[in-house]
Amino acid sequence: MAVKHKGVRILIVVIVLAGLLGWLGWYKLLREVPQVLADNSMEEFFKYGSIGTEDAAGVPFWLWLILPKMFPEYLPGPGGWAALGFVWEQGRELPVGFSKKTIGFERVGINCALCHTARVRREGEAVPRIYLGGPGNAVDILGYQRFLFACASDPRFTASHILNEIGAITRLSFLDRLVYRFILIPATRKTLLKQKEMWAWASTRPYWGRGRIDPFNPVKVAILNVGVGDTIGNSDMEPLWNLRPRVDHKMAFHWDGLNTDLTEVVLSSAIGDQATPQSLPLKPLKQLETWAMDLKPPRFTDLFPVNQELAATGAPIFQEHCARCHSFDGKETGQVLPLTDDLWRTEIAANLPGPLYTDPHRAKMWTAEAARWAQKLGVRPAWYQAVRASIPWLILQAVIVAYLVASHWR
């Protein structure tokens, strides 16, 4: 009888210990805490708010923070993270375009502002001006990624070395040190090295450069898990300014007229930044979309002088030769043209092949199969007739998810 009671007591102890360990694992690795920002403004959310990227792609905060100090030789210059063109406001612990959220542990992710915040420095100014919604003209996204890969490949990327660096700026609890030593640091290194292999294709293409990004080939690899082929997708980062008139005039978004639905653009962009359908904060993203609709660019004349005499001379030239496609009231502005449209040959010598201003690499990213899938879903973006295919197959999964989410959102 005593043996039986002892066995019961042992079983109870085992169950309790297992429950405690399970709770501790959830608390330190999975517990999600609502993000608290400095204020409730949409400007603050745009700069530092979470769009759901920390869940699947977040880097442990303290590890992320010490990397520039520990591996400065892998940065393009001095200044820590600023060497990669990140915008850093005085007194903030993260650059603009980065979010910090606790999901078990504090994680760092990226958000929309990383690619959509411009900085301008007038002559004689030491501190650049920050313009939310502008193109990220100084940001080196591929450089950031390659920096992380180089750090993970360095033999010094070990728990002992990293914890020593972290210990120089903060004191982690005993339990947090264990979590970093045995879970977070090894897992981060393993993930980065795996991503380095996945991104080997990028070394065979032209370097993106500052203010530029390949928005679609990475989606083929990271989301669709398909071969990247031989396409080059480098493109300028787009500004978010003047969205409302673009929506009102039914203009196409992205540099290639990918979509005319702003909600789908917002959601698919967040997924492209490695948010997941489960981690997307739908309500804040809708609020962000509404706020961004009325973002205005700075007036050029408020920053730089304009020779009004030359401007007056150039105005009629612009109106005659450019306004049709580049003025807000232009007939073709924001519209996707079929390659057979005569406008492509305007003012081009008759002996030259046309059209001259299209991107064959971009066209290779589309398939008839994707078009059939899009038609079944009832999705037909504005450029369907122009390219005879509806949804780029490389982001088919992301757009389908975004479309389905958005259909329940409205």
N, C-alpha and C positions, 0 to 999 in steps of 0.2 A: 504493500500500500504506500509506504514511504517512497519507494522507488518511482511509483506511478505519479505521485504528487511532485516529486523532484523533476520528472520529465515534463510535466505540465508547466512547472515554473520556468524551466529552461526554454520551452517553446514560447512562452509569453515574453520572456526576455528577448529572444531572437526576433519575435514579431515587432516588439517595441523598438529594438535597435534598427531593424530594417526600415521601419516607418520613419525613424529619426533621420537615418541616412538618406532616405528618399526625399524627405522634406528639405534636408540640408542641400541636396543636389538641386532640387527645384529652386530653392531660395538663392543659391549662388550662381546658377547657370541659366535658369529659365524664367524666373519671376520678373514680370513686366511692370515697371513703374511709370505712371504718366509723366511725360516730360514737362518740366517747369521752366519757362523762359523768363527773361528779364521783365517783359511786359506782354500784354495780350494783343499787341498791334500786329497787323499782317506784315508790316515791314520786318519786324523781329522774327516772325515765323518764316518768312521768305529767306532770311539770312541764316537762321540757326535751327529752324524747326525740322522735325523728323518727317520724312515722306515714306518711311517704312524700310529704308535700306539697311538699318542696323541689324535686323533680324537674321538675314542670310549673309550679309557682306560686311558687318560691323567689325572693326578692329578694336581689341582691348585698349581702353583709353590711355592708361599709363604706359603701355608698350608703345602705342602710336606716338605719344608725346616725346619720348626720349630718343626716337630713331634718328632725327637730324643731328643731335649732339653726339650720338654714338657712332654714326656712319656718315660724317660730313663729306667724305671723299666721293660719295656716290651722288651728291647734289651738283647741279650745274654751276654753283657759285656759293659765296658766303651768305649768311642771313637765315639759315634754317629753312623752315617751310616757305618763307618769303622768296627764296631763290627759285621756286617753281611758279612764281607769279601769283601766289595766293594773296587775297586782300585781307589784311589784318587790322581790325579796328583797335585803337588803344584801349587797354584795360580788359580785353576779352581773351578768354582762354583758348578759343578756337578761331581759325580764319573764317571769313564769310564763305558760305557754301558747305560748311561742315556742321553736323548735328551730333549731339551727345545724348544718349538715352540709356537707361538702365534696363537691361534684359538679363537678369541674373547678376551681371557685372556691367560696369559702365563701358559702353561701346561707342565708337566714332563711325559715323556714316557720312555720305554726301547727300546734298539736296540740289534743287534747281539752281540756286544762286551761284554754285561753283562755275557753271558755264554761262550764266546770264547776269553777271555783274561786271560792269566796265569801270575802268579807272583812267582818269585823264589828269595829266599834270601840265599846267600852264607854265610858260617860261618863267623861271625864277621861283617857282613853288617847290618846297621840299617835300610836302605831303600831297599825294595825289588825291583828287576828288573821286568819290565813289558814286556810281550811278546804277541803281538797282534796275534790273531788266535789260541792261545793255549787254552787248556781246562780251564774253570773257576774253578780252583782247590780249591779256598778258599771261593767261593760265596755260601751263604745260601739262595737260592731262596724261599724255603718254609718258612724259618724264616722271610724273608722280608714280605711275604704275611700275615703271622700270626701276625706280628708286626702291620701292618696296621689294621687288624681286631680287635686286642686288643685296639688300640687307639680309633677306632670308637665305641667300646663297653663301653669305659670309660665315666662316667657321666660328666667329665670335657671337653669332646669333644663338646663344645658349641661355638657359634659365639663370645660371650663375652670373654671367656678364650682364644680362638685362636687369636682373633684380638689383645688382649693385648700382646700376645707373638710376633705376627707379628710387632706390633708397637714398640717393643724393638729393632728391627733390621732395619726397614724401615718405611717410612711414605707414606701410601697409600692415594690417593686422596679421597675426600669425596664420589665421585661416586663409586670408586673401593671398598671403605669400605661397601657401601650399597650392592654392588653386592656380595661381600664375605659374608656379614652378612645374607642376605635374600635368596641368590641363591646358591652360591658355597659351603659353609660350610654345610648347610642342605642337599644338593644334594649329596655331597661326603660321608657324614655319612650314608645316606640312601643306597647308592650304595654299600658301603663297607659292611654294615650289610647284605644286600641281598646276596652279594658274599660269606660272611661267612657261610650263610645257604647252598648255593650251594656247598661249599667246605667242608661240614661236613664229607663227605666220606673219606677225606684225614686223618682224625684222627683215622680211623679204619685200616690204612695201616702203614707199617714201615716208620719211618721218613726218608725223602730223604737224609739229611746230606749235608755237604759242598761238592761242586763239583759234585753234583748229582741232577737229576731232573726226574720227570715223564712227558715225552713229549706227551703222548697220552690220558691218562684218562682225563686230564683237557679239551682236545679238545672235547671229548664226551659230557662233561657237558656244556662248554661255547659256543661251536659252533654248535654241532649237537643237543644239548638239549635232550640227551637220557640218560638212566640209565647207571651208571658206572660199574655195575656188581660187581664181587669180584676180579677183576684182579689187579695185582701189576705191575706197569710199571717203577719202579725206575731204572735209568741207569746213567752211567758216562757221563758227558758233553764231547762232542767230539771236538778234535782239527780240525782246518781248514787247517792245513799244508799239503803241497804236493798234492794239488788238481789236478794240471795239469797232473802228471803221473797217477793219479787215473782215470782221465777222458780219457787219452790216452789209458789206458789199460782196459777201460770199466769196472772199478771196481764199486761195489755197494756202496752206501752211507748209513750213519747211522750205528749204531752198529748191526743192524739186516738185513742189505741189503735191506732196504725199497725201494730205488729208485736208478736208474742209470742216471737220468737226473738232472744235477746240477741246471739248471734254475728252474725246478719244486721244487727242494729242497729249493732254496732261497725264492721263492714266498710263498710256503706253510709254511715255517718257520716264515716268517713275519706275515702271517695270524694267525698262532698259537700263536704269541706274541700279538694278538688282533688288528692287523691292519685289515682294511676292504678292499674289492676289490676296493672300490672307493678311499680310502686314500693311496693305494700303490704307492710310487714314482717309477714308472717303470724304467725310464732312470737311476736315481742314483743307483738303485738296480742292474741293468745290469752292470754299471760301477764298482760297488762293487764286483760283481761276477768275472769280468775280473781281477780286482786287486788281489782278494783273490786267484786266480789260481796259483800265483807265490809266495805265502807266504811260507817261509822256517822256519823250527824249528831251535832253536839255537843248536850249536854243543855241545854235552854233555861234551866233553873234554875242552871246553872253560869255563865251569862252575865248573866242578868237576874232580878230578884226577881219572885216570883209571890204574889199575894194568895190564900192558900190558902182563905180563907173564900168569896171570889167563885168560885174554881175549883170548890169543892165544890157551890156553887149551880148553876154552869153545866154540870157533868158530866151530870146526868140529862137536861138539855135537849139536849145534844149527842147523848147516847145515843138519845134518842127521835126526833130530827129529822134527825140528820146521819150517825150512825155507819154506817148501812146502806151508804153510798157512800164514807165518809171515814175509817173505822177499818180497821185491817189485817185484822180478823176480820169486816168487813162483807160481807154477802152479795153486794153489787154492786161492791165496791171493786176497781178495776182491770179491770172488765169493760166491754165495749162494748155498749150497749143499742140495740135497734132504735128508730127514731123513734116507732113505734107503741106502745112499752111504756108502760103506765099510770103507771109511776114518774115519768115526765116531768111528769105533771100533779099530782103529789102537792102538796097545799097551795096549788094555783094556783086562782084564782077561775074558776068555770065559764064566765064570759063572755069570758075572755081566750083568744086563740088559742094553740095549743101545737104542738110544744114550744117553750119560751121560751129554752132555753139551748144552742142549737146554732149552728153557724157556717156560714152559706150560702156564704161565700167558700171555705171548706175543701171543701165538697161539690162545688163547681164544678171542682175540680182532679181529679175522677175520671171515668173513662169506661168504657162497657161493653166497648169494645175491649180496654182494659187487663185487664179481668176475664177475657176469653176467653184472652188470652195467659197470664195467671197460671194458669188452669186447665190449659192445655196443659203448663205446667211442673210441675204438681202442687203449686203453692203456693197455700194458702188461709189467709190470716191470720185471726185471731179475729174481726175486724170485718166479714167477708164478708157474713154474713146481716144485719148491721146496716145496711149502706149499699148492698147489692146490687152491689158492685163489689169486686174483690180487691186490686189493687195500684194505687196512685196513678200515673196515667199519666205525671205529671211526673217521677217518680223510677224509672220502670219500668226504664230501662237500668241505673241504679246498683244497684237491688235485685237484678236478674237476675244481674249480675256478682258481687255479694256472695254471692248464693245459690249460684251455681255454684262459687265459690271455697270457700265454707264446706262444700259437700258433699264436697270433697276434703280438707278440713282436719280434719274430725272423725275 
